[in-house]
Amino acid sequence: METAKSMTIEQAFYLLKHFTEIDSATKSLFLAHGFKEEAISQQLQTIGSKFLNSFCKSPFNLEAQLEKVQHIEKIIQSNGRIAQVYQFGQAIGTEQVIEKAKINLEHIIQIERNGKLIEAVQFQELPNTNRLVVVKSIEDQWITAFPGSYAPAFPSDWMTTKEFEEAHSYWENHVFIKQ
């Protein structure tokens, strides 16, 4: 079930955080490779943008979806990673990042995501998006993929000074949306 374009089982497992559920064949594959039911559930429950079930129910199906459209933006990161933004003719998932300027700052809460405290705001409904971002290594290995607009990674040691400053500025002015 690995795609011909370089998605490993570990990379697919990482991408589960952008799904609300997966098909039974994909779940069975993860279980057969030693991933525990609880770990799968935790990945699916991670806060972040989510693919609509009508668009995709398995990380392994993302490559086929990408073959239907051309990227509209390409961002080359200093670490050799390449982010490409794709736009579809219909909603493909939820957007879960918003500018702080568009919300009441008193509603910001702190929540845990991947072991780190991040800022978030709670909405009744998540806004839909027709965009998909894919980040791959220079060797064409999947790093991440998520519905929504391009957002830089959280500030990290691997970034150049300029990228670190841009990421810091971005996340100072944006928060996650929690439903």
C-alpha positions as CSV (number, residue, x, y, z in Angstrom):
1,M,0.0,0.0,0.0
2,E,3.0,2.3,-0.1
3,T,2.8,4.8,-2.9
4,A,5.2,4.6,-5.8
5,K,6.3,8.1,-4.9
6,S,8.0,7.5,-1.6
7,M,5.5,7.4,1.3
8,T,6.7,5.0,4.0
9,I,4.4,3.6,6.7
10,E,6.1,5.9,9.3
11,Q,5.4,8.9,7.2
12,A,1.8,7.9,6.6
13,F,1.4,7.4,10.3
14,Y,2.7,10.9,11.0
15,L,0.1,12.3,8.5
16,L,-2.8,10.7,10.5
17,K,-3.0,13.9,12.6
18,H,-4.6,15.5,9.5
19,F,-7.4,12.8,9.3
20,T,-10.5,12.3,11.4
21,E,-10.8,8.7,10.4
22,I,-9.2,6.2,8.1
23,D,-10.4,3.3,6.0
24,S,-10.2,-0.2,7.5
25,A,-7.5,-1.4,5.1
26,T,-5.2,1.5,6.2
27,K,-5.9,0.8,9.9
28,S,-5.2,-2.9,9.4
29,L,-1.9,-2.0,7.7
30,F,-0.8,0.2,10.6
31,L,-1.7,-2.5,13.1
32,A,0.2,-5.2,11.0
33,H,3.3,-2.9,11.2
34,G,3.1,-2.8,15.0
35,F,1.3,0.5,15.5
36,K,-1.1,0.2,18.5
37,E,-4.8,1.1,18.3
38,E,-4.3,3.8,21.0
39,A,-1.4,5.4,19.1
40,I,-3.6,5.5,15.9
41,S,-6.5,7.1,17.8
42,Q,-4.1,9.7,19.4
43,Q,-2.8,10.7,16.0
44,L,-6.3,11.1,14.6
45,Q,-7.3,13.3,17.6
46,T,-4.3,15.7,17.3
47,I,-5.5,19.3,16.8
48,G,-4.8,20.6,13.4
49,S,-6.4,20.9,9.9
50,K,-8.3,17.7,8.8
51,F,-9.1,16.2,5.5
52,L,-12.7,15.7,4.7
53,N,-13.7,12.0,4.6
54,S,-15.2,12.7,1.2
55,F,-11.8,13.8,-0.1
56,C,-9.5,11.2,1.4
57,K,-9.6,8.4,4.0
58,S,-6.0,7.3,3.8
59,P,-2.6,9.1,3.7
60,F,-1.7,6.6,0.9
61,N,-4.4,8.1,-1.3
62,L,-3.0,11.6,-1.2
63,E,-0.7,11.0,-4.2
64,A,-3.6,10.0,-6.4
65,Q,-5.5,13.2,-5.4
66,L,-2.4,15.3,-6.2
67,E,-2.3,13.9,-9.7
68,K,-5.6,15.6,-10.4
69,V,-4.3,19.2,-10.0
70,Q,-1.1,21.3,-10.5
71,H,0.5,23.2,-7.6
72,I,-0.2,26.9,-7.5
73,E,2.8,27.8,-5.2
74,K,6.2,26.3,-4.5
75,I,8.3,27.3,-1.4
76,I,11.9,26.0,-1.2
77,Q,13.0,25.9,2.4
78,S,16.7,26.2,3.5
79,N,16.8,22.7,4.8
80,G,16.1,21.3,1.3
81,R,12.5,20.7,1.9
82,I,10.0,21.8,-0.8
83,A,6.5,22.9,0.1
84,Q,3.9,22.9,-2.7
85,V,0.4,24.3,-2.4
86,Y,-2.4,22.8,-4.5
87,Q,-5.9,24.2,-5.0
88,F,-8.9,22.0,-5.7
89,G,-12.3,22.9,-7.2
90,Q,-14.1,21.9,-4.0
91,A,-13.5,21.8,-0.2
92,I,-11.0,19.1,0.7
93,G,-10.6,19.8,4.4
94,T,-10.7,22.2,7.3
95,E,-8.5,25.2,7.9
96,Q,-7.3,25.2,11.5
97,V,-5.1,28.3,11.7
98,I,-6.4,31.8,11.9
99,E,-4.9,35.3,12.2
100,K,-5.1,36.7,15.7
101,A,-6.4,40.0,14.2
102,K,-9.6,38.1,13.2
103,I,-10.5,36.9,16.7
104,N,-11.1,38.2,20.2
105,L,-7.7,37.8,21.9
106,E,-9.5,37.1,25.3
107,H,-10.7,33.8,23.8
108,I,-7.2,32.4,23.2
109,I,-6.4,29.3,25.2
110,Q,-3.3,27.2,25.7
111,I,-3.5,23.5,24.5
112,E,-0.9,20.8,24.0
113,R,0.1,19.7,20.5
114,N,2.9,17.1,20.0
115,G,4.2,17.8,23.6
116,K,4.3,21.6,23.2
117,L,1.9,24.2,24.5
118,I,0.4,26.2,21.6
119,E,-2.2,28.9,21.4
120,A,-5.7,28.1,20.1
121,V,-9.2,29.5,19.9
122,Q,-12.4,27.5,20.0
123,F,-15.0,27.7,17.2
124,Q,-18.3,25.9,16.8
125,E,-17.5,25.1,13.2
126,L,-14.2,24.9,11.4
127,P,-13.8,26.8,8.1
128,N,-13.5,24.7,5.0
129,T,-10.6,25.0,2.6
130,N,-9.9,23.9,-1.0
131,R,-6.1,24.0,-0.5
132,L,-3.6,21.3,0.3
133,V,0.0,21.8,1.3
134,V,2.6,19.0,0.8
135,V,6.1,19.2,2.1
136,K,8.7,16.7,0.8
137,S,12.4,16.4,1.1
138,I,14.7,17.1,-1.7
139,E,14.8,13.2,-2.2
140,D,11.0,13.3,-2.7
141,Q,10.3,11.8,0.7
142,W,7.0,12.9,2.4
143,I,7.5,15.1,5.4
144,T,3.9,16.3,5.9
145,A,0.7,17.2,4.1
146,F,-2.3,19.1,5.4
147,P,-5.4,20.9,4.2
148,G,-5.2,24.7,4.3
149,S,-2.9,27.5,3.5
150,Y,0.9,27.3,3.8
151,A,2.1,27.9,7.3
152,P,5.7,27.6,8.4
153,A,6.8,25.0,10.9
154,F,7.1,26.2,14.5
155,P,10.5,28.0,15.0
156,S,13.2,25.3,15.1
157,D,17.0,24.9,15.3
158,W,17.2,23.7,11.6
159,M,15.9,27.0,10.3
160,T,18.1,29.8,9.0
161,T,17.9,33.0,11.0
162,K,15.6,34.5,8.4
163,E,13.2,31.5,8.4
164,F,13.3,31.4,12.2
165,E,12.2,35.0,12.4
166,E,9.5,34.5,9.7
167,A,8.2,31.4,11.6
168,H,8.3,33.2,14.9
169,S,6.5,36.2,13.4
170,Y,3.9,34.0,11.8
171,W,3.1,32.0,15.0
172,E,3.0,35.2,17.0
173,N,0.2,36.4,14.8
174,H,-1.7,33.2,14.2
175,V,-3.4,30.6,16.4
176,F,-4.9,27.1,15.9
177,I,-8.7,26.7,15.7
178,K,-10.1,24.1,18.0
179,Q,-13.6,22.7,17.6
